[in-house]
Amino acid sequence: MKGFGDLRKLMKEAQKLQEELAKRQEELEVTRVEASAGGGAVVAVVNGHGKLKSLKISREVVDPEDIEMLEDLVVSAVQEAQRRAKELAQEVMGKLTGGFPNFPP
């Protein structure tokens, strides 16, 4: 029954990969990625999964007469931080998955 030995080996390898994937997911959860807009006037920090963790806004850009500019800066900073987090997650997870497209970051 040589086939069962190969199956057991494959199952052990799959379990090991699954454990390593879980470990990498946990690492991404605590990893922080930062991006700014407006020359650092707005700074967004997300985790490795792209979840917003903090947002800092300099007093100098808070102008009641120009709320739209502040909104644009916030959106830009958050989007850039999320883009960087996505790239990081793809890099980290891609090392394990060999670039399989169906593995979520």
C-alpha positions as CSV (number, residue, x, y, z in Angstrom):
1,M,0.0,0.0,0.0
2,K,2.6,2.5,-1.1
3,G,-0.1,4.9,-2.2
4,F,-1.3,5.5,1.3
5,G,2.2,6.5,2.5
6,D,2.4,9.1,-0.3
7,L,-1.1,10.3,0.8
8,R,0.0,10.6,4.4
9,K,3.1,12.5,3.4
10,L,1.0,14.8,1.2
11,M,-1.4,15.4,4.1
12,K,1.4,16.2,6.5
13,E,2.9,18.7,4.0
14,A,-0.6,20.3,3.5
15,Q,-1.0,20.6,7.3
16,K,2.4,22.2,7.6
17,L,1.6,24.7,4.8
18,Q,-1.7,25.5,6.5
19,E,0.0,26.1,9.8
20,E,2.6,28.4,8.1
21,L,-0.2,30.3,6.3
22,A,-2.0,30.9,9.7
23,K,1.3,32.1,11.2
24,R,1.8,34.5,8.3
25,Q,-1.8,35.8,8.6
26,E,-1.1,36.5,12.3
27,E,2.1,38.4,11.4
28,L,0.2,40.5,8.9
29,E,-2.4,41.3,11.6
30,V,0.2,43.0,13.8
31,T,2.3,44.5,11.0
32,R,1.9,48.2,10.6
33,V,2.1,50.0,7.2
34,E,2.1,53.8,7.0
35,A,1.5,56.3,4.3
36,S,1.0,60.0,4.2
37,A,-0.5,62.7,2.0
38,G,0.0,66.5,1.8
39,G,3.7,66.3,2.7
40,G,2.9,64.4,6.0
41,A,-0.1,66.5,6.9
42,V,-2.2,63.4,7.0
43,V,-0.7,60.0,8.1
44,A,-2.7,56.7,7.8
45,V,-1.5,53.5,9.5
46,V,-3.1,50.2,8.5
47,N,-2.2,46.6,9.4
48,G,-0.9,44.0,6.9
49,H,-4.5,43.2,6.0
50,G,-5.3,46.8,5.1
51,K,-7.4,47.5,8.2
52,L,-7.1,51.2,9.3
53,K,-5.5,51.3,12.7
54,S,-4.8,55.0,13.1
55,L,-5.1,58.4,11.4
56,K,-3.2,61.5,12.3
57,I,-4.1,65.0,10.9
58,S,-1.9,68.0,11.4
59,R,-3.7,71.1,12.7
60,E,-2.3,73.1,9.9
61,V,-4.6,71.4,7.3
62,V,-7.8,71.7,9.3
63,D,-9.4,74.6,7.5
64,P,-13.2,75.0,8.0
65,E,-13.3,76.8,4.7
66,D,-11.7,73.9,2.8
67,I,-13.0,70.6,4.2
68,E,-12.8,69.0,0.7
69,M,-9.0,69.3,0.7
70,L,-8.8,67.6,4.1
71,E,-11.1,64.8,2.9
72,D,-9.0,64.3,-0.2
73,L,-5.8,64.1,1.9
74,V,-7.4,61.5,4.2
75,V,-8.6,59.4,1.3
76,S,-5.2,59.5,-0.4
77,A,-3.3,58.6,2.7
78,V,-5.6,55.7,3.6
79,Q,-5.7,54.3,0.0
80,E,-1.9,54.5,-0.3
81,A,-1.4,52.7,3.1
82,Q,-3.9,50.0,2.0
83,R,-2.2,49.6,-1.4
84,R,1.2,49.1,0.4
85,A,-0.4,46.6,2.8
86,K,-1.8,44.6,-0.1
87,E,1.6,44.5,-1.8
88,L,3.2,43.4,1.5
89,A,0.5,40.7,2.0
90,Q,1.0,39.4,-1.5
91,E,4.8,39.3,-1.0
92,V,4.5,37.5,2.3
93,M,1.9,35.0,1.3
94,G,3.3,34.5,-2.2
95,K,6.4,33.0,-0.7
96,L,4.3,30.2,0.7
97,T,1.7,29.8,-2.0
98,G,4.0,30.0,-4.9
99,G,1.8,32.7,-6.4
100,F,-1.4,30.8,-6.6
101,P,-4.0,33.4,-7.3
102,N,-6.8,31.8,-5.2
103,F,-5.0,32.2,-1.8
104,P,-6.3,35.2,0.0
105,P,-3.8,37.6,1.5
